[in-house]
Amino acid sequence: AAALRPYGELVALRGEEVWLLNVTNVIDALDEARSQIVRFDGGDILAIERYAFDAEKIGTAELFKLPMRASPVFVNDVFVERVRKAGLRNVSFEPVWTSDE
């Protein structure tokens, strides 16, 4: 739990041994030039088909969201390994980007 506190708010659900993490760590790290983005006619982002990020902006953050309204949560390999070592269940990850790109 201590490793998650810098990135969001842990919320306990009543009557269950379940915790939710409301990620509040927002980083404007999307590299729009290298991402594949679908836009509305007015220029706003409709969808992102392929993500690319500015690794320097992410730094050592293990979890973050983008500033756009409905951003997914992004995690790094360090966080994925923490989850696996902790034996957390019902958590899945989908690779979307590597800093080698």
C-alpha positions as CSV (number, residue, x, y, z in Angstrom):
1,A,0.0,0.0,0.0
2,A,2.8,2.4,0.8
3,A,4.2,2.1,-2.7
4,L,0.8,3.2,-4.2
5,R,0.2,6.3,-2.0
6,P,2.3,8.7,-4.2
7,Y,0.2,7.8,-7.2
8,G,-3.3,7.9,-5.9
9,E,-5.9,7.4,-3.3
10,L,-6.6,3.9,-1.8
11,V,-10.3,3.3,-1.2
12,A,-11.6,0.4,0.8
13,L,-14.9,-1.1,-0.1
14,R,-17.3,-1.8,2.8
15,G,-17.9,-5.4,3.6
16,E,-15.2,-6.7,1.2
17,E,-11.5,-7.3,1.3
18,V,-11.1,-5.2,-1.8
19,W,-9.3,-2.0,-2.4
20,L,-9.6,0.4,-5.3
21,L,-6.9,2.7,-6.4
22,N,-8.0,6.1,-7.7
23,V,-4.9,7.2,-9.6
24,T,-4.4,10.9,-9.2
25,N,-0.8,11.1,-10.6
26,V,-1.4,12.9,-14.0
27,I,1.5,13.4,-16.3
28,D,1.3,15.1,-19.7
29,A,3.7,12.7,-21.3
30,L,1.9,11.7,-24.6
31,D,4.2,12.2,-27.6
32,E,1.5,13.2,-30.1
33,A,4.0,13.3,-33.0
34,R,4.9,9.6,-32.6
35,S,1.5,8.4,-31.4
36,Q,-1.3,7.3,-33.8
37,I,-4.2,9.6,-32.9
38,V,-7.7,9.9,-34.4
39,R,-9.1,13.4,-34.0
40,F,-12.5,15.0,-34.2
41,D,-12.8,17.7,-37.0
42,G,-12.2,20.4,-34.4
43,G,-8.8,18.8,-33.4
44,D,-9.7,17.2,-30.1
45,I,-8.6,13.6,-29.6
46,L,-11.2,11.0,-30.3
47,A,-9.0,7.9,-29.8
48,I,-5.4,6.9,-29.6
49,E,-4.6,3.8,-31.7
50,R,-0.9,3.6,-30.7
51,Y,0.7,5.3,-27.8
52,A,4.1,6.9,-27.6
53,F,5.4,8.7,-24.6
54,D,8.1,11.2,-23.6
55,A,10.1,9.0,-21.2
56,E,11.8,12.0,-19.6
57,K,8.4,13.4,-18.5
58,I,7.4,10.0,-17.0
59,G,10.7,9.8,-15.1
60,T,10.5,7.2,-12.3
61,A,6.7,7.3,-12.0
62,E,5.3,3.7,-11.7
63,L,1.7,4.7,-12.4
64,F,0.1,7.7,-14.2
65,K,-2.8,9.0,-16.2
66,L,-2.8,11.5,-19.0
67,P,-4.6,14.8,-18.5
68,M,-7.4,14.0,-21.0
69,R,-10.7,13.2,-19.4
70,A,-11.0,9.5,-19.9
71,S,-7.4,8.4,-19.7
72,P,-6.5,4.8,-19.0
73,V,-4.0,4.2,-16.2
74,F,-0.5,3.5,-17.4
75,V,2.1,1.5,-15.4
76,N,5.7,0.6,-15.9
77,D,7.5,-2.8,-15.6
78,V,8.5,-2.0,-12.0
79,F,4.8,-1.8,-11.0
80,V,3.9,-4.9,-12.9
81,E,6.6,-6.8,-11.0
82,R,5.4,-5.5,-7.7
83,V,1.9,-6.7,-8.4
84,R,3.1,-10.2,-9.4
85,K,5.3,-10.5,-6.3
86,A,2.5,-9.4,-4.0
87,G,0.3,-12.1,-5.5
88,L,-2.6,-9.7,-6.3
89,R,-5.5,-11.4,-8.1
90,N,-7.7,-10.2,-10.9
91,V,-5.2,-7.6,-12.2
92,S,-4.2,-7.7,-15.8
93,F,-1.9,-5.6,-17.9
94,E,-1.7,-4.9,-21.7
95,P,1.6,-3.6,-23.1
96,V,1.1,-0.4,-25.1
97,W,4.5,1.1,-25.4
98,T,8.2,0.5,-24.7
99,S,10.8,3.2,-24.2
100,D,12.9,1.5,-26.8
101,E,10.5,2.8,-29.6
